[in-house]
Amino acid sequence: MARQSRRSPGDRCPIDRAMQAIGTRSAILLMREALYDTFRFDDFVVRTGLTEAVVASRLRHLVDAGLLERQSYRDPGQRTRHGYVLTESGRDLMPAVLALGQWGAKYADGTRARTFEHAGCGGAVHVVVECAEHHQVGVDEVIVS
């Protein structure tokens, strides 16, 4: 088991900060869809199965948190609308979203889950934890400092 700090994490806990930015399960689903290049509000609603009110609220939160950015677009003959794209901060969150997917594929209800593949070669994508020296790190090897 990892050695534990005797200090209370408080405001300095990066996991707490991340969860404040992300907020909810619905926000993670929206971030997943943004990773899949979902752009339009209606597509976020359809692809997540969330209500319009929840999608609107969560997208607003994710924009305010700096994870998504609104971009204007206009279909021919239609009014201007806004789509959503990942910011640099949102792209940096993607390993965490992929790690959740990897965990879900391994431990979910036993049905075959989608997998992630490298677009370049088709190989399976796996999230690994490593140190700055590129050693793979097990959960029992992490020290909180």
TACOR-V47048 format. One record per helix or strand of 3 or more residues. SS is the DSSP state (helix for helix, strand for strand). FROM is the first residue (numbers start at 0). LEN is the number of residues. If there is no record, write none. Layout:
# TACOR-V47048
ss:SS from:FROM len:LEN
ss:SS from:FROM len:LEN
This chain:
# TACOR-V47048
ss:helix from:9 len:3
ss:helix from:13 len:9
ss:helix from:24 len:11
ss:helix from:40 len:8
ss:helix from:51 len:13
ss:strand from:67 len:7
ss:strand from:79 len:7
ss:helix from:87 len:20
ss:helix from:138 len:3
